[in-house]
Amino acid sequence: MSLTMDEPTLVTTRPLLTARDVSKAYGPVQALRGVSATVYPGEVLGIVGESGSGKSTFLRALNLEETPDTGSYTLDLPDVQGNLFDLDRYARRMLCATRIGIVYQNPHLGLLMSHSSSGNVAERLLVAGERRFAVLRDKAQRALEASEFPTERMDAPPAELSGGMQQRVQLAKAIALEPALLLLDEPTTGLDVSVQALVLDTLKRLQQERRITMVIVSHDLGVIRTLSDRVMVMRRGEVVEQGLADQVFQDPQHAYTQQLVHAKL
Amino acid sequence: MTLQSLTRAWEPMSYGFLDASAKREIRRKMLKAIAVPGCQVPYASREVPMARGWGTGGLQISCTLINPRTRIKVIDQGADDSVNAASIRKFLARVSGAPTTNDALEADLIQSRHRVPEEVLREDQVLVLQVPNPEPLRPVQPNMSIARQMHADADYGRMWLQLYEQIVRSGRVMQGASYPSLVNGRFVMTPSPIPRWDVPKLHMARHLTILSAGREKRLHVVPPFTRVEPLVFDDVPYRVEDHGGLTCQRSGARGYFMNEIPQDDGSSIHEVSDSDLGVKTIRRREGEAVAIGATWYENGEMTS
């Protein structure tokens, strides 16, 4: 059997994201203890753990919002070299603005609530240097459509939208520049179950259509299981187990993972 | 040996209310601001006998530049005869012995609140603009520490976002005054709250413009022959108001920028935005030999 050029393939030997021995302390609290992770192009890595396990800190470090005490972080992109934790503030900002998208749990962190929804998406394009109004409008509309946001409301400010709609605006903003890496920090927390399902469907469709590399953090095992190819379980700042999603959920090895998987209300 | 033999006789060395060290500091900051056009330079804004917000920033710059031979003109929203303009003009003359004028062509130093004179200024003239808020990023970034970082990174995307929002909401750019402008291709400044039509007058102008905010303790400068480019989208051009067909109700001047004065019956009348130009027009019509210089805007077109 031979592979033809038009057959999509996940076969690759080089990870897009490589983080090694990332540690971070906030005073006496050790938030991350030597966390390492690799994510391959088109793959979804789910990070799961209890509150305070360090998963959001790790995600913020991947978004270059935190500078760890030790460790390295590289992205295998043509114009991105070296340990990204060593970049200066300007280089970090430009990298995050153009190559990394993020959806926060709290939309207030990711959106300008009094600006229009399309303006929020346009902001990302403006940072990347787009200065044509018609192009901004068109690209914002397309990104909002892709995140299944009703475009007749594209000029409504997020402050007037529901939580689920705000998350869609965040998602549109994150994907507007077709980032190499999409980070999702508890994207469905606080949404009711039906809206959660819609947002998850959108994420899954986007991932399948665009093969976006994603890292998703959640304490909801259902969300992680729905979206992830591989899973990393964190506890007290450490990775206690990682592997393929089905493998981790069906045959958890670590006692903490077993406790998580079998936990029921 | 007497005390008199050891000291110099008194002579009027210091002009303009401020002490020599205060003026020296402001001069240094002005030179720094000239070297980095559009960059806000902090200075130790002194107390002057005027309330903050009434032009203390401009007054300190004028007091620093003035000497007994400087001919001064003071403008308040285009008018030379308002109480504020008259008071500042009188104060400057009193503390320096400098002669005053209402004629923009005769003046060496023009302190102005929110207007650039209609007549084109020369290389030897200095325009001092009073600025209430020198930070263009304040509406989009209330945290001034982050705003400073944004200036350092030339991170002005959110300024365009403001324009985007105005077009989305109103169909056009609604920024009528204080239009954010890029100076020398590097720093975005808020050019005092001068009207939108006055911004092109700063672009590659022959005169030096110093913008000073006394309350905010910052000044910035547009040196002569410096690019001042209003922020625009590539496909939405910058437009000034079209006043080419309007006539000044008081002077009959036509083809200049006008202030709109709403009337009780809902209509509007217009007056030329530079009161001295109106006065000159009237004097010329009455037969006086009055020199009216070239103007920035004539018959609906920018000339310079």
HADDOCK unambig.tbl for C-alpha pairs under 7 A between the chains (distance, minus, plus):
assign (segid A and resid 90 and name CA) (segid B and resid 153 and name CA) 6.35 0.50 0.50
assign (segid A and resid 115 and name CA) (segid B and resid 165 and name CA) 6.99 0.50 0.50
assign (segid A and resid 116 and name CA) (segid B and resid 165 and name CA) 6.94 0.50 0.50
assign (segid A and resid 119 and name CA) (segid B and resid 161 and name CA) 6.57 0.50 0.50
assign (segid A and resid 119 and name CA) (segid B and resid 164 and name CA) 6.91 0.50 0.50
assign (segid A and resid 119 and name CA) (segid B and resid 165 and name CA) 6.50 0.50 0.50
assign (segid A and resid 123 and name CA) (segid B and resid 157 and name CA) 6.62 0.50 0.50
assign (segid A and resid 123 and name CA) (segid B and resid 158 and name CA) 6.59 0.50 0.50
assign (segid A and resid 123 and name CA) (segid B and resid 161 and name CA) 6.09 0.50 0.50
assign (segid A and resid 126 and name CA) (segid B and resid 157 and name CA) 5.07 0.50 0.50
assign (segid A and resid 127 and name CA) (segid B and resid 157 and name CA) 5.00 0.50 0.50
assign (segid A and resid 131 and name CA) (segid B and resid 233 and name CA) 5.21 0.50 0.50
assign (segid A and resid 131 and name CA) (segid B and resid 234 and name CA) 5.82 0.50 0.50
assign (segid A and resid 132 and name CA) (segid B and resid 233 and name CA) 5.33 0.50 0.50
assign (segid A and resid 132 and name CA) (segid B and resid 234 and name CA) 5.08 0.50 0.50
assign (segid A and resid 132 and name CA) (segid B and resid 235 and name CA) 5.62 0.50 0.50
assign (segid A and resid 133 and name CA) (segid B and resid 233 and name CA) 5.91 0.50 0.50
assign (segid A and resid 133 and name CA) (segid B and resid 235 and name CA) 6.33 0.50 0.50
